[in-house]
Amino acid sequence: MIKFPNELTIAQVDEYQLEIQPIIDENTIITIDDSNLARIDTIGVQFILAIVTYILAQGKELKWQSTSKIFHESIQQLGIQEGILLNYLPN
């Protein structure tokens, strides 16, 4: 399971990428939980989009366990609420 930290900003993205790469590589079904996410910047949203795109490109199944309010607000502010992310986010 990929469980996003409390903050996912430009400062955390590189470090966090190293943590989640083995999770993606070693599993065929990837569950994402962002319930702890309280702060995210544009780079963090782009990072999540890149993760989702990568998981799908690998032919793996993606499940979203929980969605933070701040994440929904961020993708709406960026105008990407109709993009690939919404296909996987719970309502």
Residue frames relative to the residue before (quaternion, step in Angstrom):
aa qw qx qy qz dx dy dz
M 1.0000 0.0000 0.0000 0.0000 0.00 0.00 0.00
I 0.2803 -0.7114 0.6203 0.1748 3.51 -1.13 0.81
K 0.0136 -0.7891 0.6133 -0.0325 3.55 -0.57 1.18
F 0.3206 -0.7791 0.5079 0.1797 3.54 -0.40 1.24
P 0.5160 -0.6560 0.4565 0.3083 3.57 -1.10 0.69
N 0.7325 -0.4028 0.3216 0.4447 3.54 -1.36 -0.02
E 0.7851 0.1374 -0.0610 0.6009 3.58 1.04 -0.83
L 0.0150 -0.7652 0.6437 -0.0032 3.54 -0.99 0.89
T 0.2126 0.7682 -0.5585 0.2297 3.51 0.07 1.38
I 0.7640 -0.3673 0.2592 0.4629 3.53 -1.30 0.05
A 0.6357 0.5542 -0.3230 0.4296 3.59 1.10 -0.69
Q 0.7592 0.3954 -0.2067 0.4739 3.62 1.06 -0.63
V 0.5185 0.7045 -0.4030 0.2692 3.60 1.13 -0.56
D 0.6849 0.4881 -0.3129 0.4414 3.62 0.75 -0.95
E 0.6739 0.4924 -0.2924 0.4667 3.56 0.91 -0.92
Y 0.6883 0.4911 -0.2888 0.4490 3.56 0.88 -0.91
Q 0.5784 0.5859 -0.3754 0.4257 3.59 1.09 -0.63
L 0.6493 0.5208 -0.3153 0.4558 3.58 1.00 -0.80
E 0.6512 0.5245 -0.3091 0.4532 3.59 1.10 -0.66
I 0.7653 0.4082 -0.2184 0.4471 3.59 0.89 -0.86
Q 0.4964 0.6767 -0.4319 0.3304 3.60 1.16 -0.40
P 0.6769 0.4736 -0.3215 0.4627 3.66 0.83 -0.82
I 0.5964 0.5614 -0.3636 0.4438 3.61 1.06 -0.66
I 0.6740 0.4829 -0.2862 0.4802 3.56 0.93 -0.91
D 0.6876 0.5075 -0.2848 0.4342 3.57 0.87 -0.95
E 0.7642 0.4222 -0.1988 0.4453 3.58 0.99 -0.83
N 0.7389 0.3776 -0.2167 0.5143 3.62 1.22 -0.12
T 0.3686 -0.7197 0.5397 0.2344 3.57 -1.15 0.60
I 0.7242 0.2586 -0.1891 0.6107 3.57 1.27 -0.42
I 0.1194 -0.8029 0.5836 0.0210 3.54 -0.64 1.15
T 0.1390 -0.7743 0.6147 0.0568 3.55 -0.77 1.09
I 0.1640 -0.7776 0.6029 0.0700 3.55 -0.94 0.97
D 0.0345 -0.7718 0.6349 -0.0101 3.53 -0.99 0.96
D 0.0202 -0.8159 0.5777 -0.0135 3.56 -0.58 1.12
S 0.2588 0.8179 -0.4827 0.1763 3.57 1.21 0.47
N 0.6606 0.4989 -0.3129 0.4656 3.62 1.15 -0.46
L 0.5179 0.6882 -0.3963 0.3179 3.57 1.23 -0.45
A 0.0244 -0.8163 0.5759 -0.0381 3.55 -0.60 1.20
R 0.7854 0.1215 -0.0705 0.6028 3.57 1.24 -0.40
I 0.0978 0.7748 -0.6163 0.1013 3.55 -0.90 0.99
D 0.2066 -0.7599 0.6001 0.1407 3.56 -1.06 0.72
T 0.7545 -0.3843 0.2660 0.4608 3.57 -1.29 0.00
I 0.6337 0.5211 -0.3326 0.4650 3.59 0.99 -0.77
G 0.6333 0.5346 -0.3253 0.4554 3.59 1.02 -0.75
V 0.6466 0.4996 -0.3119 0.4849 3.58 1.00 -0.84
Q 0.6479 0.5082 -0.3174 0.4704 3.58 0.95 -0.85
F 0.6220 0.5486 -0.3248 0.4546 3.56 1.06 -0.79
I 0.6624 0.4894 -0.3037 0.4791 3.58 0.91 -0.89
L 0.6358 0.5187 -0.3258 0.4696 3.58 0.98 -0.81
A 0.6496 0.5079 -0.3136 0.4709 3.59 0.99 -0.81
I 0.6300 0.5289 -0.3314 0.4622 3.59 1.02 -0.77
V 0.6587 0.5036 -0.3039 0.4692 3.57 0.90 -0.95
T 0.6581 0.5085 -0.3047 0.4642 3.58 0.90 -0.92
Y 0.6589 0.5118 -0.3026 0.4607 3.59 0.95 -0.88
I 0.6422 0.5236 -0.3213 0.4584 3.59 0.92 -0.91
L 0.6893 0.4767 -0.2800 0.4683 3.58 0.88 -0.93
A 0.6391 0.5278 -0.3237 0.4563 3.59 1.04 -0.76
Q 0.6533 0.4992 -0.3014 0.4828 3.58 1.19 -0.54
G 0.4814 -0.6877 0.4191 0.3460 3.58 1.30 -0.06
K 0.4726 0.6743 -0.4335 0.3660 3.55 1.21 0.49
E 0.4927 -0.6529 0.4930 0.2965 3.54 -1.25 0.50
L 0.1883 -0.7892 0.5803 0.0713 3.55 -0.98 0.92
K 0.0148 -0.7702 0.6376 -0.0119 3.54 -0.96 0.97
W 0.2135 -0.7592 0.6029 0.1202 3.54 -0.98 0.89
Q 0.2877 -0.8031 0.5027 0.1399 3.56 -0.47 1.22
S 0.8074 -0.0378 0.0839 0.5828 3.57 0.88 -0.89
T 0.1574 -0.7921 0.5833 0.0868 3.54 -1.09 0.65
S 0.3618 -0.7372 0.5315 0.2078 3.54 -0.84 1.01
K 0.5850 -0.5846 0.4381 0.3522 3.54 -1.16 0.65
I 0.6468 0.5340 -0.3238 0.4377 3.57 0.96 -0.84
F 0.6343 0.5211 -0.3399 0.4589 3.60 1.05 -0.68
H 0.6380 0.5146 -0.3222 0.4736 3.60 0.95 -0.84
E 0.6610 0.5053 -0.3064 0.4624 3.58 0.89 -0.89
S 0.6570 0.5279 -0.3098 0.4402 3.58 0.97 -0.84
I 0.6913 0.4527 -0.3056 0.4730 3.60 0.86 -0.84
Q 0.6106 0.5300 -0.3558 0.4686 3.60 1.14 -0.52
Q 0.6545 0.5117 -0.3113 0.4614 3.59 0.95 -0.85
L 0.6953 0.4557 -0.2673 0.4872 3.56 1.09 -0.69
G 0.4651 -0.7172 0.4176 0.3080 3.57 1.27 -0.09
I 0.5734 0.5916 -0.3911 0.4103 3.59 1.14 0.48
Q 0.2965 0.7915 -0.4930 0.2063 3.57 1.19 0.43
E 0.6894 0.4493 -0.2923 0.4873 3.61 1.13 -0.38
G 0.5137 0.6848 -0.3908 0.3383 3.58 1.28 0.00
I 0.8219 -0.2865 0.2044 0.4478 3.48 -1.36 -0.27
L 0.6000 0.5998 -0.3685 0.3800 3.60 1.00 -0.71
L 0.6855 0.5175 -0.3046 0.4116 3.58 0.86 -0.89
N 0.5466 0.6031 -0.4032 0.4181 3.56 1.21 -0.29
Y 0.7742 0.3579 -0.1612 0.4966 3.56 1.17 -0.55
L 0.5932 0.5828 -0.3724 0.4120 3.60 1.17 -0.37
P 0.4487 -0.6604 0.5192 0.3049 3.57 -1.00 0.74
N 0.5565 -0.6320 0.4229 0.3346 3.58 -1.10 0.58
